[in-house]
Amino acid sequence: MARVLIVGAGLTGSLCAALLRKETPRPVHLTVWEEAGDSGGRMATARSPCNPQSTVDLGAQYITRTPHYAKKHQSFYDELLAHGILKPLTSLIEGMVMKEGDCNFVAPQGLSSIVKHYLEESGAEVSFRHRVTRINLRNDKWEVSKETGSPERFDIVVLTMPVPQILQLRGDIANLISECQRQQLESVRYSSRYALGLFYEAGTKIDVPWAGQYITSNPCTRFISIDNKKRNIESSEVGPSLVVHTTVPFAVTYLEHSTEDVRELIYQQLESILPGLPQPVVTKCQKWRYSQDVYYANFSSTSRQPLGR
């Protein structure tokens, strides 16, 4: 039985695992390694340490189905809707730009539930805190090393992490990328952002007419969402949650600063936008060094091509 390693437990890695399980004609042993402590990637959902039922999406906020995606990937949307993982976004998002034919969805259990669904479907063996450092070719197999533990061998390796992290890998993999391909990969640019999640006590009221709002006049803040309201989750036993996404220029300026310092700066700006905001019981600050790729080179052998024999 072929052993397949997928590096990265975000949307790409989890969907890749599910599709391999579904489409591969022969049995395969699927393994997923993720360097973080949980699955989700840019679809990360944080839980309050005071009440695990209180959640906030620190990455993507909603899913947009364009007419093109509806035509090409309708079966994926149908599956997620049938399982209750996605529901139509009906709450007010001020400043949202809607194009003709677009439809937006939220995940009642947080967007990481999409990733967890695909990982469960795949039946893959998932390991966290596994950061890949080196890939070598040994006797027709790929020997993959991580920061801790012994190397393991696989028949196929699929890399789904951001391009800069792929280019940092050591070993034989570096020799597989031609100079032209390397230049094209190095030309990929990512935007960076911070996200600040805030959790409140049960019964707390955040008195705003919207569930989300795009901000255009603040150097720090780009988007605010009352996250539970965005997902139509109201409960007397679970407090509200709020998330703030910063602008790209702010994140670039403070990318190497301490998370604690950045947390305070974001919170100060939030208070200036929403005066009288109640005090949260706990906060979670997330740095997205690789938030979105803003330019992707066009070449046939992409960074997400499986490494096979």
Protein Blocks (a to p, Z undefined) as FASTA:
>chain_A
ZZdddehjdfklmmmmmmmmmmmmbdcddddddfbfbehijmcccddfklmkbccdfbbf
bdcddfklmmmmmmmmmmmmmnomaccdfbdcehiacdehiacdddfkojklmmmmmmmm
nopacdehiacfbdcdeehiacdddfbdcddddfbdcdfbdfklmmmpgcjklmmpcfkl
mmmmmmpccdddddddddddehiacddfbfbdcdfkbfkbmbdcdfklmnopacfkbccd
ddddddfklmmmmmmpcfklmmmmmmmmmmmmmghiacdfbdcddddfblbacbdcddfb
dfkbccdZZ
